[in-house]
Amino acid sequence: MGFRILRVADQEWRSTNPLAVVNTNLTSQLGFDDLALRLWRVSPGRR
């Protein structure tokens, strides 16, 4: 079993919802076929 380091600055961030919360899709970067993984960046004061 190994590990990978994914740097925040290297991610492709995009807004995909009406609330303008940015996120990145990590599924393809990690090589998963049967798991969906998304990282959300929520600004201070947001829900």
Jmol script that loads the backbone (N, CA, C; Angstrom):
load data "model"
ATOM      1  N   MET A   1       0.846  -1.179   0.000  1.00  0.00           N
ATOM      2  CA  MET A   1       0.000   0.000   0.000  1.00  0.00           C
ATOM      3  C   MET A   1       0.886   1.234   0.000  1.00  0.00           C
ATOM      4  N   GLY A   2       0.572   2.176  -0.863  1.00  0.00           N
ATOM      5  CA  GLY A   2       1.365   3.388  -0.966  1.00  0.00           C
ATOM      6  C   GLY A   2       0.556   4.622  -0.629  1.00  0.00           C
ATOM      7  N   PHE A   3       1.140   5.760  -0.877  1.00  0.00           N
ATOM      8  CA  PHE A   3       0.441   7.017  -0.655  1.00  0.00           C
ATOM      9  C   PHE A   3       0.875   8.018  -1.701  1.00  0.00           C
ATOM     10  N   ARG A   4       0.058   9.035  -1.875  1.00  0.00           N
ATOM     11  CA  ARG A   4       0.371  10.127  -2.798  1.00  0.00           C
ATOM     12  C   ARG A   4       0.107  11.437  -2.099  1.00  0.00           C
ATOM     13  N   ILE A   5       0.872  12.435  -2.413  1.00  0.00           N
ATOM     14  CA  ILE A   5       0.650  13.773  -1.885  1.00  0.00           C
ATOM     15  C   ILE A   5       0.076  14.625  -3.001  1.00  0.00           C
ATOM     16  N   LEU A   6      -1.099  15.164  -2.763  1.00  0.00           N
ATOM     17  CA  LEU A   6      -1.736  16.071  -3.710  1.00  0.00           C
ATOM     18  C   LEU A   6      -1.698  17.469  -3.100  1.00  0.00           C
ATOM     19  N   ARG A   7      -1.002  18.366  -3.741  1.00  0.00           N
ATOM     20  CA  ARG A   7      -0.847  19.721  -3.208  1.00  0.00           C
ATOM     21  C   ARG A   7      -2.051  20.586  -3.586  1.00  0.00           C
ATOM     22  N   VAL A   8      -2.523  21.351  -2.623  1.00  0.00           N
ATOM     23  CA  VAL A   8      -3.690  22.206  -2.818  1.00  0.00           C
ATOM     24  C   VAL A   8      -3.461  23.175  -3.982  1.00  0.00           C
ATOM     25  N   ALA A   9      -2.287  23.745  -4.063  1.00  0.00           N
ATOM     26  CA  ALA A   9      -1.993  24.731  -5.110  1.00  0.00           C
ATOM     27  C   ALA A   9      -1.996  24.114  -6.507  1.00  0.00           C
ATOM     28  N   ASP A  10      -1.807  22.815  -6.614  1.00  0.00           N
ATOM     29  CA  ASP A  10      -1.756  22.141  -7.913  1.00  0.00           C
ATOM     30  C   ASP A  10      -3.123  21.689  -8.416  1.00  0.00           C
ATOM     31  N   GLN A  11      -4.154  21.853  -7.617  1.00  0.00           N
ATOM     32  CA  GLN A  11      -5.486  21.372  -7.983  1.00  0.00           C
ATOM     33  C   GLN A  11      -6.190  22.327  -8.939  1.00  0.00           C
ATOM     34  N   GLU A  12      -7.088  21.785  -9.728  1.00  0.00           N
ATOM     35  CA  GLU A  12      -7.920  22.588 -10.619  1.00  0.00           C
ATOM     36  C   GLU A  12      -9.224  22.877  -9.874  1.00  0.00           C
ATOM     37  N   TRP A  13      -9.331  24.061  -9.306  1.00  0.00           N
ATOM     38  CA  TRP A  13     -10.494  24.448  -8.510  1.00  0.00           C
ATOM     39  C   TRP A  13     -11.544  25.069  -9.411  1.00  0.00           C
ATOM     40  N   ARG A  14     -12.805  24.719  -9.160  1.00  0.00           N
ATOM     41  CA  ARG A  14     -13.895  25.301  -9.946  1.00  0.00           C
ATOM     42  C   ARG A  14     -15.150  25.397  -9.093  1.00  0.00           C
ATOM     43  N   SER A  15     -16.000  26.313  -9.459  1.00  0.00           N
ATOM     44  CA  SER A  15     -17.268  26.496  -8.775  1.00  0.00           C
ATOM     45  C   SER A  15     -18.340  25.746  -9.555  1.00  0.00           C
ATOM     46  N   THR A  16     -19.033  24.823  -8.899  1.00  0.00           N
ATOM     47  CA  THR A  16     -20.009  24.010  -9.620  1.00  0.00           C
ATOM     48  C   THR A  16     -21.407  24.094  -9.037  1.00  0.00           C
ATOM     49  N   ASN A  17     -21.625  25.037  -8.139  1.00  0.00           N
ATOM     50  CA  ASN A  17     -22.959  25.151  -7.573  1.00  0.00           C
ATOM     51  C   ASN A  17     -23.370  26.613  -7.439  1.00  0.00           C
ATOM     52  N   PRO A  18     -24.638  26.897  -7.196  1.00  0.00           N
ATOM     53  CA  PRO A  18     -25.112  28.286  -7.121  1.00  0.00           C
ATOM     54  C   PRO A  18     -24.520  29.083  -5.954  1.00  0.00           C
ATOM     55  N   LEU A  19     -23.982  28.420  -4.949  1.00  0.00           N
ATOM     56  CA  LEU A  19     -23.422  29.124  -3.798  1.00  0.00           C
ATOM     57  C   LEU A  19     -21.975  29.546  -4.006  1.00  0.00           C
ATOM     58  N   ALA A  20     -21.401  29.207  -5.135  1.00  0.00           N
ATOM     59  CA  ALA A  20     -20.028  29.574  -5.507  1.00  0.00           C
ATOM     60  C   ALA A  20     -18.977  29.009  -4.549  1.00  0.00           C
ATOM     61  N   VAL A  21     -19.206  27.800  -4.069  1.00  0.00           N
ATOM     62  CA  VAL A  21     -18.195  27.107  -3.261  1.00  0.00           C
ATOM     63  C   VAL A  21     -17.305  26.340  -4.225  1.00  0.00           C
ATOM     64  N   VAL A  22     -16.002  26.585  -4.161  1.00  0.00           N
ATOM     65  CA  VAL A  22     -15.097  25.939  -5.110  1.00  0.00           C
ATOM     66  C   VAL A  22     -14.738  24.538  -4.641  1.00  0.00           C
ATOM     67  N   ASN A  23     -14.474  23.662  -5.602  1.00  0.00           N
ATOM     68  CA  ASN A  23     -14.132  22.280  -5.286  1.00  0.00           C
ATOM     69  C   ASN A  23     -13.261  21.716  -6.382  1.00  0.00           C
ATOM     70  N   THR A  24     -12.658  20.578  -6.087  1.00  0.00           N
ATOM     71  CA  THR A  24     -11.838  19.873  -7.061  1.00  0.00           C
ATOM     72  C   THR A  24     -12.160  18.382  -6.989  1.00  0.00           C
ATOM     73  N   ASN A  25     -12.084  17.725  -8.116  1.00  0.00           N
ATOM     74  CA  ASN A  25     -12.378  16.304  -8.207  1.00  0.00           C
ATOM     75  C   ASN A  25     -11.070  15.528  -8.077  1.00  0.00           C
ATOM     76  N   LEU A  26     -10.944  14.742  -7.024  1.00  0.00           N
ATOM     77  CA  LEU A  26      -9.712  13.996  -6.770  1.00  0.00           C
ATOM     78  C   LEU A  26      -9.759  12.565  -7.295  1.00  0.00           C
ATOM     79  N   THR A  27     -10.912  12.125  -7.767  1.00  0.00           N
ATOM     80  CA  THR A  27     -11.090  10.737  -8.189  1.00  0.00           C
ATOM     81  C   THR A  27     -10.098  10.321  -9.269  1.00  0.00           C
ATOM     82  N   SER A  28     -10.022  11.076 -10.337  1.00  0.00           N
ATOM     83  CA  SER A  28      -9.134  10.693 -11.441  1.00  0.00           C
ATOM     84  C   SER A  28      -7.663  10.843 -11.072  1.00  0.00           C
ATOM     85  N   GLN A  29      -7.334  11.834 -10.255  1.00  0.00           N
ATOM     86  CA  GLN A  29      -5.945  12.036  -9.858  1.00  0.00           C
ATOM     87  C   GLN A  29      -5.415  10.882  -9.019  1.00  0.00           C
ATOM     88  N   LEU A  30      -6.321  10.250  -8.269  1.00  0.00           N
ATOM     89  CA  LEU A  30      -5.909   9.133  -7.420  1.00  0.00           C
ATOM     90  C   LEU A  30      -6.092   7.789  -8.100  1.00  0.00           C
ATOM     91  N   GLY A  31      -6.706   7.783  -9.292  1.00  0.00           N
ATOM     92  CA  GLY A  31      -6.857   6.553 -10.052  1.00  0.00           C
ATOM     93  C   GLY A  31      -7.981   5.646  -9.582  1.00  0.00           C
ATOM     94  N   PHE A  32      -9.000   6.207  -8.930  1.00  0.00           N
ATOM     95  CA  PHE A  32     -10.126   5.399  -8.468  1.00  0.00           C
ATOM     96  C   PHE A  32     -11.113   5.159  -9.599  1.00  0.00           C
ATOM     97  N   ASP A  33     -11.652   3.953  -9.660  1.00  0.00           N
ATOM     98  CA  ASP A  33     -12.681   3.623 -10.643  1.00  0.00           C
ATOM     99  C   ASP A  33     -14.062   3.518 -10.002  1.00  0.00           C
ATOM    100  N   ASP A  34     -14.096   3.115  -8.748  1.00  0.00           N
ATOM    101  CA  ASP A  34     -15.384   2.856  -8.104  1.00  0.00           C
ATOM    102  C   ASP A  34     -15.623   3.724  -6.871  1.00  0.00           C
ATOM    103  N   LEU A  35     -14.934   4.855  -6.783  1.00  0.00           N
ATOM    104  CA  LEU A  35     -15.088   5.757  -5.653  1.00  0.00           C
ATOM    105  C   LEU A  35     -15.042   7.186  -6.166  1.00  0.00           C
ATOM    106  N   ALA A  36     -15.957   8.016  -5.700  1.00  0.00           N
ATOM    107  CA  ALA A  36     -15.947   9.431  -6.058  1.00  0.00           C
ATOM    108  C   ALA A  36     -15.417  10.225  -4.867  1.00  0.00           C
ATOM    109  N   LEU A  37     -14.454  11.087  -5.119  1.00  0.00           N
ATOM    110  CA  LEU A  37     -13.850  11.869  -4.053  1.00  0.00           C
ATOM    111  C   LEU A  37     -13.711  13.310  -4.526  1.00  0.00           C
ATOM    112  N   ARG A  38     -14.302  14.214  -3.774  1.00  0.00           N
ATOM    113  CA  ARG A  38     -14.272  15.629  -4.120  1.00  0.00           C
ATOM    114  C   ARG A  38     -13.871  16.420  -2.877  1.00  0.00           C
ATOM    115  N   LEU A  39     -13.015  17.423  -3.039  1.00  0.00           N
ATOM    116  CA  LEU A  39     -12.565  18.263  -1.940  1.00  0.00           C
ATOM    117  C   LEU A  39     -13.159  19.650  -2.125  1.00  0.00           C
ATOM    118  N   TRP A  40     -13.825  20.160  -1.088  1.00  0.00           N
ATOM    119  CA  TRP A  40     -14.482  21.470  -1.128  1.00  0.00           C
ATOM    120  C   TRP A  40     -13.695  22.469  -0.304  1.00  0.00           C
ATOM    121  N   ARG A  41     -13.573  23.702  -0.818  1.00  0.00           N
ATOM    122  CA  ARG A  41     -12.932  24.795  -0.080  1.00  0.00           C
ATOM    123  C   ARG A  41     -14.013  25.783   0.317  1.00  0.00           C
ATOM    124  N   VAL A  42     -14.304  25.817   1.596  1.00  0.00           N
ATOM    125  CA  VAL A  42     -15.343  26.710   2.103  1.00  0.00           C
ATOM    126  C   VAL A  42     -14.664  27.910   2.771  1.00  0.00           C
ATOM    127  N   SER A  43     -15.027  29.090   2.324  1.00  0.00           N
ATOM    128  CA  SER A  43     -14.451  30.313   2.867  1.00  0.00           C
ATOM    129  C   SER A  43     -14.950  30.560   4.291  1.00  0.00           C
ATOM    130  N   PRO A  44     -14.158  31.240   5.104  1.00  0.00           N
ATOM    131  CA  PRO A  44     -14.613  31.565   6.455  1.00  0.00           C
ATOM    132  C   PRO A  44     -15.936  32.330   6.420  1.00  0.00           C
ATOM    133  N   GLY A  45     -16.817  31.971   7.312  1.00  0.00           N
ATOM    134  CA  GLY A  45     -18.119  32.620   7.378  1.00  0.00           C
ATOM    135  C   GLY A  45     -19.177  32.000   6.479  1.00  0.00           C
ATOM    136  N   ARG A  46     -18.787  31.018   5.655  1.00  0.00           N
ATOM    137  CA  ARG A  46     -19.726  30.326   4.748  1.00  0.00           C
ATOM    138  C   ARG A  46     -20.147  29.013   5.355  1.00  0.00           C
ATOM    139  N   ARG A  47     -21.231  28.458   4.860  1.00  0.00           N
ATOM    140  CA  ARG A  47     -21.704  27.155   5.329  1.00  0.00           C
ATOM    141  C   ARG A  47     -21.495  26.132   4.258  1.00  0.00           C
TER     142      ARG A  47
END
end "model"
wireframe off; spacefill off
backbone 0.3
color backbone group
